[in-house]
Amino acid sequence: MPHLITTLGPIGEGELGMILPHEHVFVDLRTWDQPGYGVADADDVVRLMRPEIERARSAGVTAIVEPGAVGVGRRADILLAVSRATGFPLVAPSGVYREPWLPPWVNTSEEADLTSWMMHELNDQIEDTGVQAGWIKVGSTDNGMTPAEAKVLRAASAASIATGATIGSHTIRGEVARAQLDLIEEVGASPERFVWIHAHQEPDIAIHHELGKRGCWIEYDGIGEPGSDARFVDLIQRGLDADLGDCLLLSHDRGWFDPAQPGGGVPKPYTYLSEVFLPLLADAGIDDETIDRLTRHNPFVAFAR
Ligand SMILES: [Zn+2]
């Protein structure tokens, strides 16, 4: 039986309701060499983020997949502290973001060493936190993978084959996502274990559908961006019309505690989908069963192993 591997342990589908597949709790978008990078007191993060987690839970959210990989201040210890304080499960990532956020050790590591590192985190724990990684987050430069980013994706593919873990990539352009899917298939990993993160940023919907038909997940994770509701309703409706309801994922890409801001900044709530957007989907004639599939079943299947 597949389980979502969370900060609070493995959880089966029957114990979960709505899952948000791309929301941040802690991110530092400065690079590794900046003073104070990734530094925060867990208590301060709990104080800022607990109310947002509570609001999400009140709105029906039962788990969040956290995409803050190595390179953007990953702190699995802080994710664990927030989970313990709230009793709310987060799915923590292995993997590393894109250039120029790659720390130097990633550039100098062999592909096989990166695979071993990811497998250790996916099978055992991240650093010495006791947190098992639930998935692998990677990324690509907008116009195409750099050699280092391709090395990371090949390493992630090998770790995915060995563990069953899903790879999600920050990828803005459809042709880049296509090249990533080509690489994944070439090395024998499964398209069903690949999430194209930020797919909505590619204006050519034909590429969304082309890659969805090859079996990968198409993640529309900008829900709640000002003025975007009609476009997202249309994207989802067209995906459903193309019979791709089994590969769509919906999220906001919101949060988070930012160590670069005084007090961690002002987080954006994780509730727009439940409170505003899903009623719009219902008004557009999308039935409850489909909405349940898009917001509960699909994210579980995409990330469970
Ligand atoms: Zn994000």
Residues whose N, C-alpha, C, O or C-beta is under 5 A from the ligand:
A	BS01	ZN	P67 D253
